[in-house]
Each structure stands twice: as C-alpha cells, then as structure tokens.
Amino acid sequence: MLIEKIDLYEYFHIAREGAERGTLTCFRHTQVEELRLRRLRPAVLVIPGGAYAFVSQREAEPVALRYFAQGFDCFVLDYDITPHSYPEQLTEAAMAMLYLRRERDALDLSGRIAAVGFSAGGHLCGCISLLWRDPALVSRFGKECADVRPDASVMCYPVVTADERYWHRDSFYHFCGGDEQKFQTYSLEKHVPADAPPVFLWTTDGDTCVPPENAVMLYRALRNAHVPAELHVFEEGEHGMSVADLESNADYAGQRRYRRAARWVELSLDFLSAHGFTVENAP
C-alpha cells in the first residue's frame, strides 16, 4: 500500500487565508510487477462527517480500508470546520475531486471517481454531486467545475434538508456561518439537476440525530429528476455507525443492528459496479 498526504492548497497554489486543513490522505495499491501488467483502479473520495464541527476519524480510515480491500484506491478528505464556513469546505471538496481528475494518469486511476460521505460529510458529498455549478466554484475554477461532479455518490445517513421538522440545525449553521439566508440554498433536495450522478443512500429508522426523512426526501427529489438512485433504510441502528464494525464503534459486540447495517458496504459496492466501477488493465 502507498500512503501519502497531499496539501490541496499547495497543489493548487491557492493562498490558505486562514484555512487550517484541506488535505487529502491517499491509500493506493502498489503495482505488482510480477503480474506484468498495469492495473487502473476506480477511486473513492471519502468525506467523513462531524456536523462541520469536527472531522470524524471513525468515518475516515476504516471506510477507506473497506473500499481499498475491494480494489478501490481511496482518498480521505480532511476539511476545515467551524468557525470556517462556506465556501471553504465546498472549495476543499472540489479541490479534492479536481486533484484526482488532473492526476488520473500519475495515480493509475481508471477515471471513475465516487464520493462517499457521512452525515455532514454526506451533505458535502451532496454539494459536489448536485451543486458543482455553485457560484463560488465557478468563480474559482471556471469551466473545470464540471470535473468536480463525481461519477457516482454514496451518501450515508446524510444531512440533506433545511426543513426545520427534520434538519440537523448545527450542520447548516456551521456550513453557512450562521447566515440563515443561505440555509435553503444548500437544502439539497431542492436543488437536484437532471444531470446529477447516480446516488446510493442509506440510513436507519432509529436515527434521532439526522432523521431518515433527510435521505427519503433526497431520494424522492432524485427520482423526480429521473436520476438513478437507490435507498436503504435499515430498521435498527443509530446515527454515526460508519462501516458498522469493531474498528468504527466502541460498543460493537456483533449485535444484530450492526450486522444488518454493515450490509450497506456490500450493497454500495454492487451499486458502483452496476455503474461501471471496476478494476481495469491498462492497454
């Protein structure tokens, strides 16, 4: 395994202007010379959650290693948190996608890039999946904004809506820097374009932190826009289960709710495979 950390601000020659994070940790497969071929791998950009107040470690490396074991090269975004706010986190997620696009050949990538986001990271994943034409991104990257859009997205118990009945207020407050006039602009279910990428969604009926209505509302909006989408709502489980295993949950003891929720990984892999995410041999 090849592991390295990329400073996205340094790569793009963008002044930090107070930004403290904006890095990408890369987990890449080594080319095996004995095979006498070069493998090109699909990529996964992992975006952990944390209400834009912290970046969850449980939704970072454990997730990357699960996808890595299935042939993906994985890239974990560490993005800025409150008091930093829009457009900082969105810009950092966009830089991560553009880095992978620009360095595709050097990284031995197939060109298929998925984004996988959790909770508030699911919201950020949704932003680059649905709002890649955001004015801040257009101003910064111009026509290259089209490359910010992932080829597929996996959104795990995502923060979606600014509807006060179901919202996670802290996530919206932190992302928008307390500017309530921006809340509806980043309420994802209201902004689904017809050219959005395929989206896989999962959540749990027992999530009292980010109610499952968030994922349901986005699924309905995707369906109405005729965007390929798949939704799984597990009966048992709570918010923040990550990959639902021992490495990502302190109270894990093989309980039924973890065993069932853990199936989301395999289901998402099937979804990505159906949308062209495979390991390829270079010509």
C-alpha positions in Angstrom: 0.0 0.0 0.0 1.2 3.5 -0.9 0.2 6.2 1.7 0.8 9.9 1.2 -0.8 13.2 2.2 -1.5 15.9 -0.3 -1.8 19.6 0.7 -4.6 20.7 -1.7 -3.9 24.4 -1.2 -0.2 23.9 -2.0 -1.1 21.8 -5.1 -3.5 24.4 -6.5 -1.3 27.3 -5.5 -4.2 28.8 -3.5 -3.5 31.0 -0.5 -4.8 29.5 2.7 -6.1 32.8 4.1 -6.7 31.2 7.5 -7.7 27.7 6.3 -6.1 25.1 8.6 -6.9 21.8 6.8 -7.7 21.0 3.2 -5.6 17.8 2.9 -6.1 14.5 1.2 -4.7 11.2 2.6 -4.2 8.7 -0.2 -4.4 5.0 0.2 -3.2 3.5 -3.1 -2.4 0.0 -4.4 1.1 -0.8 -5.4 1.6 -2.0 -9.0 2.7 -5.7 -8.8 5.5 -6.1 -11.3 5.3 -9.9 -11.2 1.9 -9.7 -13.0 3.5 -7.9 -16.0 0.5 -5.6 -16.4 -0.6 -2.2 -15.0 -3.9 -2.1 -13.2 -6.1 1.0 -13.3 -8.4 1.4 -10.3 -11.6 3.3 -9.6 -11.3 5.9 -6.9 -13.3 6.7 -3.8 -13.2 10.2 -2.2 -14.1 9.6 1.5 -15.7 12.6 3.2 -16.2 12.0 7.0 -18.9 13.7 9.0 -19.0 15.7 12.2 -21.6 18.5 11.8 -18.9 20.7 10.3 -17.7 21.0 13.9 -15.1 18.2 13.7 -14.0 15.5 11.2 -14.8 12.0 12.4 -11.9 9.6 12.4 -14.3 6.7 12.6 -15.7 7.6 9.2 -12.2 8.1 7.6 -9.6 5.4 7.6 -12.0 2.5 8.5 -14.1 3.4 5.4 -11.1 3.8 3.1 -9.7 0.4 4.1 -13.0 -1.3 3.4 -13.2 0.0 -0.1 -9.4 -0.5 -0.6 -9.9 -4.2 0.1 -12.3 -4.3 -2.8 -9.9 -2.9 -5.3 -10.5 0.9 -5.0 -7.8 3.5 -4.4 -9.1 5.6 -1.6 -8.6 9.3 -0.7 -9.8 10.7 2.6 -10.6 14.4 2.8 -9.7 16.4 5.9 -11.6 19.6 5.5 -12.0 22.8 7.6 -14.6 23.1 10.3 -16.3 25.9 12.2 -15.5 28.8 12.6 -14.6 28.3 8.9 -17.7 28.1 6.7 -18.9 28.4 3.1 -17.3 28.4 0.7 -14.2 26.9 2.4 -15.4 23.3 2.9 -17.0 23.2 -0.6 -13.9 24.5 -2.2 -11.8 21.9 -0.4 -14.0 19.1 -1.6 -13.9 20.5 -5.1 -10.1 20.7 -5.0 -10.0 17.0 -3.9 -12.1 16.0 -6.9 -10.1 18.1 -9.3 -6.8 16.8 -7.9 -8.0 13.2 -8.7 -9.1 14.2 -12.2 -5.9 16.1 -13.0 -3.6 13.4 -11.6 -5.5 10.4 -13.0 -2.7 9.0 -15.1 0.0 9.6 -12.4 -2.2 7.9 -9.8 -3.0 4.9 -12.1 -6.8 5.6 -11.9 -9.4 4.3 -14.3 -11.1 7.7 -14.3 -14.2 6.6 -12.4 -14.4 8.5 -9.2 -17.1 8.1 -6.5 -17.6 10.3 -3.4 -18.7 8.6 -0.2 -19.9 11.0 2.6 -21.2 10.5 6.1 -23.7 12.8 7.9 -22.4 16.4 7.4 -19.9 14.8 5.1 -22.9 13.4 3.2 -24.1 16.9 2.8 -20.7 18.0 1.5 -20.8 15.0 -0.8 -24.2 16.1 -1.9 -22.9 19.6 -2.6 -20.3 18.5 -5.1 -22.8 16.0 -6.6 -25.6 18.4 -7.1 -24.2 21.9 -6.8 -20.9 21.8 -8.7 -22.1 24.9 -10.6 -22.1 26.8 -7.3 -21.0 30.5 -7.9 -18.0 30.1 -5.5 -16.7 27.2 -7.5 -17.4 28.8 -10.9 -15.5 31.9 -9.7 -12.6 29.8 -8.5 -12.3 27.0 -11.2 -14.4 28.2 -14.2 -15.2 25.5 -16.7 -13.3 23.0 -14.7 -16.2 22.9 -12.3 -17.7 20.1 -14.5 -15.0 17.8 -13.2 -16.0 18.4 -9.6 -19.1 16.3 -10.1 -18.4 12.6 -9.0 -19.3 9.8 -11.3 -21.4 8.3 -8.5 -22.1 9.2 -4.9 -22.7 7.2 -1.8 -24.4 9.2 1.0 -24.6 7.6 4.4 -27.2 8.9 6.9 -26.7 12.3 5.2 -27.6 15.8 6.3 -29.9 16.9 3.5 -32.7 19.3 4.3 -33.1 22.7 5.9 -36.8 21.8 6.7 -36.9 22.5 10.4 -39.0 19.4 11.0 -36.2 17.1 10.1 -33.0 19.2 9.8 -29.7 18.9 11.7 -29.5 22.6 12.6 -25.9 22.6 13.7 -24.6 21.3 10.4 -26.5 24.0 8.4 -25.5 26.7 10.9 -21.8 25.8 10.8 -21.7 25.3 7.0 -23.4 28.6 6.3 -21.5 30.5 9.0 -24.8 31.3 10.8 -26.3 33.0 7.7 -29.8 31.7 7.7 -30.5 33.2 4.3 -28.2 30.5 2.9 -29.9 27.5 4.5 -32.4 26.9 1.7 -29.7 27.3 -1.0 -27.9 24.3 0.5 -31.0 22.2 1.3 -30.1 19.5 -1.2 -33.5 18.1 -2.0 -34.4 21.5 -3.5 -31.5 21.5 -6.0 -31.3 18.2 -7.9 -30.3 18.7 -11.6 -31.2 16.2 -14.2 -27.5 15.6 -14.9 -26.7 14.6 -11.3 -24.7 11.4 -10.9 -26.2 8.1 -9.7 -26.7 8.2 -5.9 -26.8 5.4 -3.3 -28.4 6.4 0.0 -28.7 4.6 3.3 -29.8 5.5 6.8 -31.6 3.9 9.8 -35.1 4.2 11.1 -33.7 4.8 14.6 -31.6 7.8 13.7 -32.7 10.6 16.0 -29.8 12.9 15.2 -30.3 13.2 11.4 -33.8 11.8 10.9 -34.2 9.3 8.0 -36.6 11.8 6.3 -33.4 13.5 5.1 -32.4 10.6 2.9 -36.0 9.9 1.9 -36.6 13.5 0.8 -33.5 13.4 -1.4 -34.4 10.1 -2.9 -37.8 11.5 -3.9 -36.1 14.5 -5.4 -33.6 12.3 -7.4 -36.5 10.1 -8.6 -38.5 13.1 -9.7 -35.4 14.3 -11.7 -35.0 10.9 -13.2 -31.6 10.5 -11.7 -30.6 6.8 -10.9 -30.9 6.3 -7.2 -31.1 3.6 -4.6 -32.3 4.0 -1.0 -31.9 1.6 2.0 -33.5 2.3 5.4 -32.4 -0.2 8.0 -35.0 -0.8 10.7 -32.4 -0.9 13.5 -29.4 1.3 14.2 -28.5 4.8 15.2 -26.6 7.7 13.8 -22.9 7.5 13.0 -22.4 3.8 12.6 -19.8 4.2 9.9 -19.0 0.7 8.5 -20.7 -0.8 11.5 -17.8 -2.9 12.7 -15.4 -3.2 15.7 -13.0 -0.7 14.3 -15.6 2.1 14.0 -17.8 1.5 17.0 -16.8 1.4 20.7 -19.8 -0.7 21.8 -19.7 -3.1 18.9 -20.3 -6.7 20.0 -21.7 -8.2 16.9 -25.3 -7.1 17.7 -28.0 -7.5 15.1 -28.2 -3.8 14.4 -24.6 -3.7 13.4 -24.6 -6.9 11.4 -27.6 -5.7 9.4 -26.4 -2.1 8.9 -22.9 -3.4 7.8 -24.5 -4.7 4.6 -24.6 -1.2 3.3 -20.9 -1.6 2.2 -21.6 -4.6 0.0 -24.8 -3.0 -1.3 -22.9 0.1 -2.3 -20.2 -1.9 -4.0 -22.9 -3.6 -6.1 -24.3 -0.3 -6.9 -21.0 1.1 -8.0 -20.2 -2.0 -10.0 -23.5 -1.6 -11.9 -22.4 1.9 -12.8 -19.1 1.0 -14.3 -16.7 1.0 -11.3 -14.3 -1.9 -12.0 -10.6 -2.5 -11.9 -9.2 -2.4 -15.4 -5.9 -3.5 -17.1 -4.1 -0.7 -18.9 -3.7 -1.1 -22.6 
